[in-house]
Amino acid sequence: MSTAPIAKALTLAGSKSELVSKVQALATDALWINRFADKENGWARLSNRQLVRLHALLTEVGQRFASRAELIAAIATSEGHGKDNDYKTSLERHPLPRLWDQLKSAERRARPKKVAPSRKAGAAARAAKPAATPAAKPAAKAAAKPAAKSAKAVKSAKAARA
């Protein structure tokens, strides 16, 4: 059972105002673009859930990258646009949570795919099965033809009796 956002906020900080100050401390100019209309009270108006998510996101991004430029470069290289400066410029407009989600998605797509164990077992069984030789195929067809003719003969004999 998941805990309520207020409980998570209280475990991260003693109160909402302390959580706001922690998130503001993590949101440095190198990582965060402040787009609040009310610069002073913008953070305080966020919900507990949003503050908890931003705290986790800013902590993780701050540990892995020093700035937004490094994060954008990592996204571009993982998506195969490492030298495309126009693409990097377009990514600069996105907010940090969107950039982080985009990086995680690109890294997930770049991982090698796992093969299901049932497919491996099926491939091993097919490899172990000996292949039919070309000479055996006509013999099998010839053996099947008389059986088919005898079935037709039996049907015609039954029709003649009736």
URWO-V464744 format. One record per backbone hydrogen bond with DSSP energy under -0.5 kcal/mol. CO is the residue of the C=O (numbers start at 1). NH is the residue of the N-H. If there is no record, write none. Layout:
co,nh
CO,NH
CO,NH
This chain:
co,nh
4,8
5,9
6,10
7,11
8,12
9,13
15,19
16,20
17,21
18,22
19,23
20,24
21,25
22,26
23,27
26,28
28,31
28,32
30,68
32,34
33,35
37,39
38,42
41,45
43,46
47,51
48,52
49,53
50,54
51,55
52,56
53,57
54,58
55,59
56,60
57,61
58,62
59,63
60,64
61,65
67,71
68,72
69,73
70,74
71,75
72,76
73,77
74,78
75,79
76,81
77,80
81,84
83,85
84,88
85,89
86,90
87,91
88,92
90,93
91,94
95,99
96,100
97,101
98,102
99,103
100,104
101,105
102,106
103,107
104,108
105,109
106,110
107,111
116,119
116,120
117,121
118,122
119,123
120,124
121,125
122,126
123,127
124,128
125,129
133,136
133,137
134,138
135,139
136,140
137,141
138,142
139,143
140,144
141,145
142,146
143,147
144,148
145,149
146,150
147,151
148,152
149,153
150,154
151,155
152,156
153,157
154,158
155,159
156,160
157,161
158,162
